[in-house]
Amino acid sequence: MNIYIASDHAGFELKNALTEFVKSLGVTVIDKGPFTLDENDDYPDYVRLVADEVLKDPNGVRGIVIGGSGQGEAMVVNRRAGIRAAVYYGGPLDIVTLSREHNDANILSLGARFLATEDAEKAVKLWLETQFKGEEHHKRRIEKIDGLGF
């Protein structure tokens, strides 16, 4: 599996740390930027690139987007039909598990201002390891989401 990753300035340091962490798990990581810290960057410019890559190979790749809260990043990528981004910025890890098991989330959006690197690493590892359950009612709901055509 390949992972595409992007951030804005608020998530820049966490993006770099998670890139190395995910590589240490034996997963290929493709960084879509930014490549230098710029306080004036805009997250839509980078996170949309992750959504584009996930849509090219929805069964073979996933994405991670990172910002201050992770909320805006998720809003951008979720505008694309076929993207199912889940937001995590701390708290119980059950939300990470359920996002994969029930919703087959293909992008994880992280809030860097609310997560220590170690907590983000735990969430990412769990998200990567958790499989979609594939039960009929979950498939049916995902088809309805993806069929909305936004």
Order of alpha helices (4+ residues) and beta strands (2+ residues): beta-alpha-beta-alpha-beta-alpha-beta-alpha-beta-alpha-alpha
